[in-house]
Amino acid sequence: MSWQTYVDDHLMCEVEGAHLSAAAILGLDGSVWAQSSAFPQFNKEEMDNIVKDFDEPGSLAPTGLFLAGAKYMVIQGEPGAVIRGKKGSGGITVKKTAQALVFGLYEEPMTPGQCNMVVEKLGDYLLDQGL
């Protein structure tokens, strides 16, 4: 299965009538493995800061998580495993695997819990596969 198939079929899937607004799978070095058409153009510094928060949990909390210049307030996640952020009526979930970062961005009517479920389910599957 291609990485794009994981994004298209497993991240951008319908959940109780709602969909993620954007999704991607990136290497830990920030390289794009696959992404939805609406996934924002990020810069290297933003990706470096996200990766750093997995190594040093809490490092994003004072400044927020930035993706393509958009600021997300960091909310409760799982140190070293999941970062969650909120921005207005939407938000972001990032799940770290052994080799990748799985991103999901959402807007209403999708709920934070639905986004978390979709992103973390795929992340856990990839971890189980050694990826």
Backbone torsions as a table, in degrees:
resi	resn	phi	psi	omega
1	MET	NA	134.7	-179.8
2	SER	-78.1	158.8	177.7
3	TRP	-61.2	-35.7	-179.9
4	GLN	-63.5	-34.6	177.5
5	THR	-64.1	-39.0	176.4
6	TYR	-59.7	-43.4	179.3
7	VAL	-66.2	-51.1	-174.6
8	ASP	-66.3	-43.1	-172.3
9	ASP	-96.1	-26.7	-173.9
10	HIS	-109.9	-28.4	177.9
11	LEU	-97.6	-41.2	-177.7
12	MET	-89.9	19.0	-178.9
13	CYS	-72.7	163.5	177.9
14	GLU	-82.6	134.4	176.4
15	VAL	-127.9	106.3	179.6
16	GLU	50.4	43.3	176.5
17	GLY	85.3	0.9	-179.3
18	ALA	-119.8	159.1	178.8
19	HIS	-133.9	155.5	167.8
20	LEU	-61.6	149.7	176.0
21	SER	-80.9	-26.4	177.8
22	ALA	-162.3	155.9	-179.4
23	ALA	-155.8	157.6	177.7
24	ALA	-160.6	159.2	168.9
25	ILE	-123.0	121.0	-178.5
26	LEU	-121.6	148.0	172.3
27	GLY	-69.0	160.5	178.9
28	LEU	-62.5	-16.9	176.8
29	ASP	-88.1	2.5	179.5
30	GLY	90.7	-0.4	179.2
31	SER	-72.3	140.5	-178.7
32	VAL	-82.5	119.9	175.1
33	TRP	-89.0	-39.8	177.6
34	ALA	-167.1	150.9	178.9
35	GLN	-156.0	156.7	173.7
36	SER	-76.9	162.1	-176.8
37	SER	-63.5	-26.4	-177.3
38	ALA	-92.5	2.4	-178.4
39	PHE	-67.0	129.9	-173.6
40	PRO	-70.2	153.1	175.4
41	GLN	-76.3	112.2	-179.3
42	PHE	-98.9	168.0	174.6
43	ASN	-112.7	166.1	-174.8
44	LYS	-60.6	-40.1	-179.8
45	GLU	-61.6	-41.3	177.9
46	GLU	-61.1	-44.0	-179.4
47	MET	-67.4	-41.6	177.8
48	ASP	-58.4	-41.0	-179.8
49	ASN	-66.7	-37.4	177.9
50	ILE	-66.2	-46.8	178.9
51	VAL	-61.3	-40.7	179.5
52	LYS	-59.6	-37.9	-178.8
53	ASP	-65.8	-27.8	175.5
54	PHE	-71.3	-35.2	178.8
55	ASP	-79.6	-33.5	180.0
56	GLU	-128.2	77.1	-175.6
57	PRO	-52.0	134.8	179.8
58	GLY	98.8	-8.6	-176.8
59	SER	-67.8	-24.6	178.6
60	LEU	-85.9	-19.2	-173.4
61	ALA	-55.2	-45.0	-177.2
62	PRO	-68.2	-31.5	-173.7
63	THR	-105.0	-22.5	-174.1
64	GLY	94.2	165.6	176.9
65	LEU	-96.7	127.2	178.5
66	PHE	-110.1	136.2	174.7
67	LEU	-140.6	116.5	-176.9
68	ALA	55.4	37.2	177.6
69	GLY	83.2	-12.0	178.5
70	ALA	-83.1	132.2	-177.9
71	LYS	-97.7	128.3	176.0
72	TYR	-112.7	132.9	174.9
73	MET	-74.9	125.4	-178.7
74	VAL	-74.9	127.0	178.2
75	ILE	-116.7	179.0	-174.6
76	GLN	-51.4	127.5	176.2
77	GLY	-128.7	-151.5	175.4
78	GLU	-124.4	108.1	-174.5
79	PRO	-49.2	126.7	178.3
80	GLY	80.4	-4.5	-175.2
81	ALA	-129.3	-44.1	-175.4
82	VAL	-139.3	134.1	171.9
83	ILE	-115.3	133.6	177.5
84	ARG	-123.7	141.1	179.4
85	GLY	-137.5	156.6	-178.2
86	LYS	-128.9	140.2	176.8
87	LYS	-148.6	108.1	-177.7
88	GLY	59.1	-129.1	-179.2
89	SER	-90.7	9.6	-179.6
90	GLY	-127.9	-167.1	-179.7
91	GLY	179.8	-167.9	-175.6
92	ILE	-144.3	145.5	170.7
93	THR	-129.3	132.6	177.5
94	VAL	-126.3	122.5	178.9
95	LYS	-111.5	129.1	179.2
96	LYS	-94.0	133.6	172.3
97	THR	-113.8	-172.2	-178.6
98	ALA	-63.2	-32.5	-174.4
99	GLN	-126.0	-6.1	-170.1
100	ALA	-145.5	169.6	171.1
101	LEU	-119.9	128.7	178.1
102	VAL	-104.5	119.9	-176.6
103	PHE	-108.6	139.0	169.6
104	GLY	-135.7	129.9	175.2
105	LEU	-115.5	141.8	-177.6
106	TYR	-138.8	158.2	170.6
107	GLU	-134.0	159.1	174.5
108	GLU	-56.4	143.7	17.4
109	PRO	-87.9	-2.1	176.9
110	MET	-65.7	142.6	-179.8
111	THR	-98.4	160.9	175.9
112	PRO	-56.2	-40.7	-179.4
113	GLY	-63.0	-38.6	177.9
114	GLN	-65.9	-43.1	178.3
115	CYS	-61.3	-47.3	179.3
116	ASN	-56.5	-45.2	-177.4
117	MET	-60.6	-48.0	-177.5
118	VAL	-63.1	-50.0	-176.0
119	VAL	-67.2	-47.2	-175.8
120	GLU	-70.6	-31.8	177.3
121	LYS	-62.7	-46.7	178.4
122	LEU	-67.2	-42.0	177.9
123	GLY	-58.4	-43.9	178.8
124	ASP	-64.4	-39.3	176.9
125	TYR	-61.0	-46.7	179.5
126	LEU	-62.3	-39.7	176.4
127	LEU	-60.9	-43.6	178.8
128	ASP	-61.0	-28.4	179.2
129	GLN	-86.2	1.1	-179.0
130	GLY	81.1	12.9	-179.7
131	LEU	-102.2	NA	NA
